Amino acid sequence: MTAKVWRDQYLSWAVYLLALTAATPVFSADALPQSAASGLSVEDFFRRPTIGDVVLSPSGKYAAMGSAQGVESRIDFIDVATTKAVATFRLGRGDFVYRMVWINDKTLVWESGESGGAFGSGAGNGDVGIIRVNREEADSIISGFHLLGRVKARSNTVVGVNGKEIYQYDVDSRRLKKITTTPFQADRFLADHAGTIRVIGGLDGGEYVVSVYEPRKDKWRVLQRLPRAGRQFFPLAMGDDGHSMYVSSNLDSPLLALQRVDLDGGSTETLYQSEQADFRSVLFDRDHPVGVFGYTPYPAYHFFDKDSETTRRYEAMRSTFPNATVVLGSTSEDGRFSVAGVETDRSPLTYYLYDNQLQTVVKLLSSRPWIDAAQMAQREAFVMRARDGLELHGYLTLPRGVPDQHLPMVVLPHGGPIGIHEIWTFDQEAQFLAYHGYAVLQLNFRGSGGYGREFEQLGFRHWGTTMQDDLTDATNWAIQEGLADRKRICIYGASYGAYAALMGAVREPTLYRCAIGYAGVYDLELDRKLSDTASTEAGLNYLDAVLGTDPSDLAERSPATHAAQIKIPLLLAHGEEDRRTPPENYGALAANLAHAGISFESILKKGEGHGFQNEANVFELYTRMLDFLDRNTRAEPAAPVRNTSR
């Protein structure tokens, strides 16, 4: 197999970060191990970020900062001029800030959400509140109102959905008014300049549907009806003419395209399409697309309107933060102020305020201010070919201060798996493992997103077969390149990644020295019946498409079926309230291991969902994980430990 590893221009970023921060000096090679030299703990890597989203008020005077998901969440109001907090509103335990919409400089509307676990994408729970900046309590609460946003700028109303009915809520009068009834529950809408909702998107039965409202006929017309898996047609913004919209779509080609679509059923114009990989987001100047952003494999920007204000803002920020991922978010209504998120492989997400008038950049807040970029490892892209010739991309995170040769390695398959992909970002798990001396290999195996519809669909019904072969081939590639010590390799993953870790233990009994599964799928037929994904028609259609429906085939591709073949030490972790990969998965695997007389280590936690959220449980998990890896990547692995379930 051939390989190409990019190590080039991103080396300069480490030097640049050192100039930006008063950082702890870089440790030399003879100062290793780093854990002893610098004292970074498990808690430093896995404590919650300080903030989640940041949204500017209309004038840019205040910024609302929603905290990340956690046991207790809050919204902090920051005076942008001083970067000091002026008020704090605390949500209840178990909630997080799902969406925030400013009405004016003194009034914010928010919706809380529930995640279902650390790996949950989160969803709004329909509880919407109004906060006045000068008062630290909710002014009013609406239930059963899923917040969609504002129809028009400088309006005191917000739009929300309850079932198939879309409502407008007047913040001043506290009046709720039904706007329209839709043929299905919308989770996405576009409005024209008059404030009329013209486009909606949402699930209708087992399909994702995009419909267009025809004012003259006062009816909704289906524009696209899509199966959930594989194909995409996503409304982004209305066109200036009020009769067209911009969409990201892969209906006409394998890779995503940015298109302008005529709402009256006429022409479709392709504005941009990459030849390498799917773009990750479209960059807008108000409602006009000016460029796209993606990873190929490092942050890449393509601007097709080079004279727009948004393009100039990006160019200014990227010149200030070269070789970093820069994403402009909330912007004041007059266009003067913008919030910019800046991140690298070694530096966690930090928010800055960009002043377009003064051409200045002011730091607002870092999501993980206790992390010193100088102590983190570099994330390097690689490309290799699988046994059938398919080109595969991934990232290596290598420990600092030691030669990149014959390292102990952890193979870390991502969750999902369909449509999810590894990118060049700050990855706390990879950094944690690299910090403790492990090379970390993360592969975009077939079925991953980012490389087009056809690459993604190669993973359909190939869990445990060709998808697993890709991980095996990447592991062998790292051995052949001299990066990994073949006697000191373990595999660890969460959710689907846990499935892949256990299938790796089943199919490759001599390749890995240990395996760790966290919140994993271990019995495909059981999971297909019990997972919350299967609780809706759309979810069940998705599982049928990506997993298949034949019980004997699902059993053959399940780790629990082949538990007796596992010959290496195992560590299994699971939450007892996990609805995505129910704990029955753990139970099925554990029972079959016990029946075969195979011991294993485990961590079971009450009250935890799909991934642990209680910080004490998170810290315990990674402390035990590191100990487990260290014991099993010695020259002679330790004997398996008896089940120590908690």
Beta strands, then each sheet from edge to edge (+ up, - down):
strand 1: 4-5
strand 2: 54-56
strand 3: 62-66
strand 4: 72-79
strand 5: 84-93
strand 6: 96-104
strand 7: 107-114
strand 8: 123-132
strand 9: 138-142
strand 10: 146-149
strand 11: 157-162
strand 12: 165-170
strand 13: 175-181
strand 14: 188-191
strand 15: 197-204
strand 16: 207-214
strand 17: 219-227
strand 18: 233-238
strand 19: 244-249
strand 20: 257-262
strand 21: 268-273
strand 22: 281-285
strand 23: 288-295
strand 24: 299-303
strand 25: 325-331
strand 26: 337-343
strand 27: 350-355
strand 28: 360-366
strand 29: 379-385
strand 30: 391-397
strand 31: 407-411
strand 32: 439-444
strand 33: 484-494
strand 34: 514-518
strand 35: 570-575
strand 36: 601-605
sheet 1: 1+ 29- 30+ 32- 31- 33- 34- 35- 36-
sheet 2: 2+ 3- 4+ 5-
sheet 3: 6+ 7- 8+ 9-
sheet 4: 10+ 11- 12+ 13-
sheet 5: 14+ 15- 16+ 17-
sheet 6: 18+ 19- 20+ 21-
sheet 7: 22+ 23- 24+
sheet 8: 25+ 26- 27+ 28-
end
